[in-house]
Amino acid sequence: MAKTQDFTATMKDMMGAFPVDTAAFEKSFQNQASLNEKLTSVALSAAEKSAELSSKWTKDTLTKLSDMTKAKAEPADYAKAMTDFASSSAEVAAENMAAFAEIAKKVQTDTVELLMAAGKDATEEATAAVKKATDDVTSAAKKASAK
């Protein structure tokens, strides 16, 4: 029966001939984690502002609704209170929707800025990593051919 050859030593030698810089992977991971932290901060900040705006809007609406439901002396006063409430609600809705749009616009701007900066950093890192890898492989090839 034929005995299979053990390729462990051969594989170790072969892998050792191609140096891998794990520092580049670690730096990439750290950069990705930093980017995720910044993006999460942008999202949480927007959520907080949106929640505050929504809460204020609800409180204002309930206060105006309370004023509208108070007993009136004349039947026409009920119609006037309803009309005032409706026009006030429409005005506040427009203001609040504009405020929500500003929050969304800021999130978009911040996100684009973060991604542009990350892209620039990634390009610079990739260029440096490729140059280093090329230099390492060239050096390893020269050493191998010199033997």
FENBELMO-V345348 format. One record per backbone hydrogen bond with DSSP energy under -1.0 kcal/mol. NH is the residue of the N-H (numbers start at 1). CO is the residue of the C=O. E is the energy in kcal/mol with one decimal. If there is no record, write none. Layout:
NH|CO|E / NH|CO|E
This chain:
11|7|-2.9 / 12|8|-2.4 / 13|9|-2.4 / 14|10|-2.5 / 15|11|-3.0 / 16|12|-2.2 / 17|13|-1.2 / 22|20|-1.0 / 26|22|-2.5 / 27|23|-2.7 / 28|24|-2.2 / 29|25|-2.5 / 30|26|-2.5 / 31|27|-2.6 / 32|28|-2.4 / 33|29|-2.5 / 34|30|-2.3 / 35|31|-2.5 / 36|32|-2.6 / 37|33|-2.1 / 38|34|-2.2 / 39|35|-2.8 / 40|36|-2.5 / 41|37|-2.1 / 42|38|-2.1 / 43|39|-2.3 / 44|40|-2.9 / 45|41|-2.3 / 46|42|-2.1 / 47|43|-2.4 / 48|44|-2.4 / 49|45|-2.4 / 50|46|-2.6 / 51|47|-2.4 / 52|48|-2.4 / 53|49|-2.5 / 54|50|-2.7 / 55|51|-2.5 / 56|52|-2.5 / 57|53|-2.5 / 58|54|-2.3 / 59|55|-2.5 / 60|56|-2.7 / 61|57|-2.4 / 62|58|-2.6 / 63|59|-2.2 / 64|60|-2.4 / 65|61|-2.5 / 66|62|-2.2 / 67|63|-1.9 / 68|64|-2.0 / 69|65|-1.6 / 77|74|-1.1 / 79|75|-1.1 / 80|76|-2.2 / 81|77|-2.6 / 82|78|-2.4 / 83|79|-2.5 / 84|80|-2.8 / 85|81|-2.4 / 86|82|-2.5 / 87|83|-2.6 / 88|84|-2.5 / 89|85|-2.7 / 90|86|-2.2 / 91|87|-2.0 / 92|88|-2.6 / 93|89|-2.5 / 94|90|-2.0 / 95|91|-2.0 / 96|92|-2.9 / 97|93|-2.6 / 98|94|-1.9 / 99|95|-1.9 / 100|96|-2.6 / 101|97|-2.2 / 102|98|-1.9 / 103|99|-2.0 / 104|100|-2.4 / 105|101|-2.5 / 106|102|-2.4 / 107|103|-2.3 / 108|104|-2.5 / 109|105|-2.6 / 110|106|-2.9 / 111|107|-2.6 / 112|108|-2.5 / 113|109|-2.4 / 114|110|-2.4 / 115|111|-2.6 / 116|112|-2.5 / 117|113|-2.3 / 118|114|-2.5 / 119|115|-2.5 / 120|116|-2.2 / 121|117|-2.4 / 122|118|-2.8 / 123|119|-2.3 / 124|120|-2.2 / 125|121|-2.7 / 126|122|-2.8 / 127|123|-2.4 / 128|124|-2.2 / 129|125|-2.8 / 130|126|-2.8 / 131|127|-2.2 / 132|128|-2.5 / 133|129|-2.9 / 134|130|-2.7 / 135|131|-2.5 / 136|132|-2.8 / 137|133|-2.9 / 138|134|-2.6 / 139|135|-2.4 / 140|136|-2.7 / 141|137|-2.8 / 142|138|-2.3 / 143|139|-2.3 / 144|140|-2.5 / 145|141|-2.5 / 146|142|-1.5
